[in-house]
Amino acid sequence: MQNAKQDVVKMLDGLPENASLEDIQYHLYVLEKVKKGKDRLANEGGIDQADVEKRLQKWLIK
C-alpha cells in the first residue's frame, strides 16, 4: 500500500507537463474520492451486480 505522498507523486508523473493548477486540484479531488470509496468498500462491503441491476431496473433502458 502506498502512502499519500507516493500517490500524489504518481498522479503528478501521469499528468502532462503543461497541466494547470486547476488540473492538479481536480486530479487530487478524484484521487481522494477514489481512496474514500475503496476504504468504504473495504469497511462496509458493497452491493453485487445483480442487486444493483434489480434496484435500478426501472431506470435501465432495455
CORBEL-V207121 format. One record per residue. N is the residue number from 1. SS is DSSP state (~ for helix, > for strand, _ for the rest). PHI is phi in whole degrees, -180 to 180 (* if undefined). OMEGA is omega as a letter, one per 40 degrees, with the letter a starting at -180 (* if undefined). Layout:
# CORBEL-V207121
n->N ss->SS phi->PHI omega->OMEGA
n->N ss->SS phi->PHI omega->OMEGA
This chain:
# CORBEL-V207121
n->1 ss->_ phi->* omega->a
n->2 ss->_ phi->-89 omega->i
n->3 ss->_ phi->-90 omega->a
n->4 ss->~ phi->-60 omega->a
n->5 ss->~ phi->-63 omega->i
n->6 ss->~ phi->-64 omega->i
n->7 ss->~ phi->-62 omega->a
n->8 ss->~ phi->-68 omega->i
n->9 ss->~ phi->-61 omega->i
n->10 ss->~ phi->-62 omega->i
n->11 ss->~ phi->-63 omega->a
n->12 ss->~ phi->-63 omega->i
n->13 ss->~ phi->-63 omega->a
n->14 ss->~ phi->-84 omega->a
n->15 ss->_ phi->-86 omega->i
n->16 ss->_ phi->-67 omega->a
n->17 ss->_ phi->-60 omega->a
n->18 ss->_ phi->-95 omega->i
n->19 ss->_ phi->-64 omega->i
n->20 ss->_ phi->-84 omega->i
n->21 ss->~ phi->-61 omega->i
n->22 ss->~ phi->-63 omega->i
n->23 ss->~ phi->-61 omega->a
n->24 ss->~ phi->-65 omega->i
n->25 ss->~ phi->-60 omega->i
n->26 ss->~ phi->-62 omega->a
n->27 ss->~ phi->-67 omega->i
n->28 ss->~ phi->-64 omega->i
n->29 ss->~ phi->-60 omega->a
n->30 ss->~ phi->-65 omega->i
n->31 ss->~ phi->-58 omega->i
n->32 ss->~ phi->-66 omega->i
n->33 ss->~ phi->-63 omega->i
n->34 ss->~ phi->-65 omega->i
n->35 ss->~ phi->-61 omega->i
n->36 ss->~ phi->-63 omega->i
n->37 ss->~ phi->-64 omega->i
n->38 ss->~ phi->-65 omega->i
n->39 ss->~ phi->-63 omega->i
n->40 ss->~ phi->-64 omega->i
n->41 ss->~ phi->-61 omega->a
n->42 ss->~ phi->-66 omega->a
n->43 ss->~ phi->-86 omega->a
n->44 ss->~ phi->-111 omega->a
n->45 ss->_ phi->84 omega->a
n->46 ss->_ phi->-134 omega->i
n->47 ss->_ phi->-116 omega->a
n->48 ss->_ phi->-74 omega->a
n->49 ss->~ phi->-57 omega->a
n->50 ss->~ phi->-62 omega->i
n->51 ss->~ phi->-68 omega->i
n->52 ss->~ phi->-61 omega->a
n->53 ss->~ phi->-62 omega->i
n->54 ss->~ phi->-64 omega->a
n->55 ss->~ phi->-66 omega->a
n->56 ss->~ phi->-100 omega->a
n->57 ss->_ phi->-53 omega->a
n->58 ss->_ phi->-69 omega->i
n->59 ss->_ phi->-101 omega->a
n->60 ss->_ phi->-78 omega->i
n->61 ss->_ phi->-91 omega->a
n->62 ss->_ phi->-99 omega->*
